[in-house]
Amino acid sequence: MTMGDSNKNLYAKMIVDVVLGPVLERLEKKDVSAAQTLRAAFTKVDNTLPGFAYDYVKGVLKKAEIHDKFDLCETLLRLGGSQDCEELRISRQEPTFQELNKCATALKKILSRIPEQIYDRKQFLETIKEIASAIKRLLDAVNRVIAEVPAADNGSKQILEDRKKEFVRYSKKFSNMLKEFFRDTNQNQSVFISANYLIYQTNLILRTVKQECC
């Protein structure tokens, strides 16, 4: 598959979220300093050279001679709903914030099932209904969080509103891609990419709430 820079950057960000993040979190339990150093290094390099994490992982897989043994896009999608790390978890214990955690996790888990269910039309249609409901619940949860931001803090409110709008935009892109898929079932790879974008946007919402509200 020919991959544009935008998809490469998406894969790099997903690798940071669902591969490196959980690994570094486990390392942190044994050596906090080493984990923090590695995390900072990957973040700095990837900010300077977008897509670095993707090139790094692809290089490791190629060195191990397994780079052609699996589909990275599909694998990241499967991992996107199964990996849960502290960096993507809101720590505030109020019901509003914990509900957002719950809704985000639920949506990602459903999206991660797509590779298994996309080839069974009946099952996939049911999954699409679940995704639509999960998206609505997530947006409702985001709205409740925004409502709790103090009126005086207009900057944070606007940032969260902008992040929500971006999520809605990618949700619509995902919906349109599903329509394309049912017209041409060879578009399964494009569905995987679109679902990965939606998972990444969900993670961005969590990060933004942590940054602005925690």
N, C-alpha and C positions, 0 to 999 in steps of 0.2 A: 504494500500500500504506500503510495506517495503521500508524504505527510508535510503539510505546510508548517511554517514557523509557529502559527497560533496553536496548532495541535501539539507540536513538540513542547511548547511552553506549558500547555495544559498537563501533558504527561509528566513533565518535570515537577510541577506543583503537586500533582497527585502522588508522585513518588515520595516527595517530602512528607505529605500527609499520611499516607497509608503504608509506606515501607520504612523510610528512615525514621519518622516520628516514633512509631511504636518500638523500633529497635533501640533508639537512643533513650527512650523512657525506661526500657529494661536495663540498659547500661547504667542509667542514672542511679538505680537502686544499689549498684555495686561501686560505681565511681562517679560521683556527681561532677567533679571537675572535668574529667575526660569527656563526659557526655555533653556538658555545657560548651566545652571548647569545640567539639565536633559540630554541634548544632550551630554555633555562631559562625564557624568556618563555612559550612554548607550554605547558610543563609546569606553570608557576605558574598561568596562566589556566585551564587545563583542570582543575586540582585545585580551583580556586575556583568555576569554572562548568563542571561536568561536561557534556560534549557540545559544548564550544566548538569543538574541532577539526572536528567534523562541520558545525556551522553555518558555520564559516569556509570550508571547502572547497565546501559547497553554494552559499554566496554567490558564490564565485569562478566556479563552473560556471554559475550563473544569469546572472552578469554577462557571461559569454562566450556565453550563449545556447545552452549545450550540456547543461544539467542534465537535460533530458528525452530525451537521445540514447542514454543507456545506463543500465543497472541498477547502482546503486552497490554494493548487497549482493553481487551476482555479481562485479563488478569487484574488490572487495576480496578476495573468496575466491580469484580467479585470482592476484592479486598476493601473497596470503598465503604461497604456496609458492614464488614466484619471486624474492622480495626477500630478500636476506641482508645484514644490517648488523652492524657490530662490536658494537653495543649488545646484540644478541641472541646473541652468540657467546661461549662460555666460553673463557677464555684459558689455563686450566691445561692442561698438556700430558700429564698422566697419562692412560693408556689409558681409564680409567673415565670421565673427564670428556669426552674427545674422542669416546667412544662415545655419550655422551648428546647431544652436538652433532649427531653423525651421525644418530641415531635421530629427533631432533626435526625435523631438516631433511627426512628421508625422509617422515615422517608428514605434514608440511605440504605437501610436493610432491604427495603422493597426494590429499590433500583438495582441493588447488587444481584437480585435474583433474575434479572432480565436475560443474561446469557443462557441460563438453564431453561427458561420458559418461552423464549421468543419463537422457537420452532414448533410450538404447540399452540395453534391459533386460538382455540377456546380458552386455554389456560392463560395465554398472554393477554387476551382481552380482559380477563378478570383482574390480572395484575395491573393493567392500565387503569382500571377503575380504582384500584387500591392506591395507585400513585397519585391520581387526581385528588382523592380524598385526603391523602397524606400531605399534599402540597397545600391544600386549603387549610388544614389544621396547623401547618407550619406558619403560614401567613397570618392566621388568626393569633397565633402565639407571639409572632413578631410584633403585631399591632398592639398586643397587651403590654409587651415590654416597652414599646415606644411611649405608650400612654403613661407609664410609670416614671419616665424620664422627667425631671423637674422642668417646669415651663421656662424657667430662667436659663436652662441649658439648651438654648436653641441650636448650638453647633452640633451637639451629640444627636439631638433629634433629627436634624437634617441629614447627618451622616447615615443614620440608621434608615431613614426614609429612602435615601439614595441607594443603599445596599438592597433594600427590599425591592425597589423598582428594577434593579439589575437582575435580581433573582426572578422576578416576574417575566422579564424579557427572555431569560434563558428557558423558563418554563414554557413560554409560547413557542420558542424554537424547538424544544423537545416535542411538543404537541404536533407541530408542523412536520417534523421528521418522522413521527409515527405514521402520519397520513401518507408520506412518501413511501414508507416501508410497505404499507398495505397495498400500494399501487405497484411496488416493485420489491419483492422480498429479498432481492440481492443487496438491499440497502442495510443489512443487519449491522455492518461495521459502523455506518453512520449513526445508527441508533445507539450503539455502544459509546461512541464519542460524545454524542449529545447528552447521554445519561451521565457520563463522567463530568461533563461541564456542570450539570445540575448538582451533582454531589459536591463539586468544588465550590459552587456558589453557596451551598448549604454550609460548608465549612467556613466560608468567608463571613457569613452572617454570625456564626458562633464567635469567630475571632473579633469581629467588629463589636459585638455586644460585650465581650470580655474587655476590650480596649476602652470602650466608652462608658461602661456601667459598672465595672468591677474594680 
